[in-house]
Amino acid sequence: MPDDAGNERQAVLDTVHAFLDTIPRKDVEGMRALLVPGGSIVRSRDGETICTPMMEFPDLMPARPGAREELFYRPTVLIDDDIAMVWTRYDFLVDGELHHWGTNIFSLLKRDGRWRLSAIADNGRTSPRPDGWETGD
């Protein structure tokens, strides 16, 4: 018998991975296809709060210089029916170098059998990462 909970967990993580995979490609339309219209992105950067409507966020990518990539570690996934949340630590790289690090919270909504991102919150920091950041030690 298939593990439905495991399959849903993987589908949620696949959506987050697909979203993050659009970043290095600067794939505006690919990113937009993974978003729920009307959602929002709230970023905390060194004490400053930046709020962006979800559907405007992809348009920021092409203008930003450098090769960008986001890596995430030890995701916690919670699912209830048609909503899900992924809480994860991350590193954001520009041209292969650590630019900032922090924690992401991805909120997802399932519609027509597909998970889509409805909100993102993160708290990026530029200070040195603590030892064991990736492993949670």
PyMOL commands that set and color helices and strands:
alter all, ss='L'
color gray80, all
select helices_A, chain A and resi 4-25+28-32+54-60
alter helices_A, ss='H'
color red, helices_A
select strands_A, chain A and resi 35-45+48-53+68-80+83-94+97-111+114-124
alter strands_A, ss='S'
color yellow, strands_A
deselect
rebuild
show_as cartoon
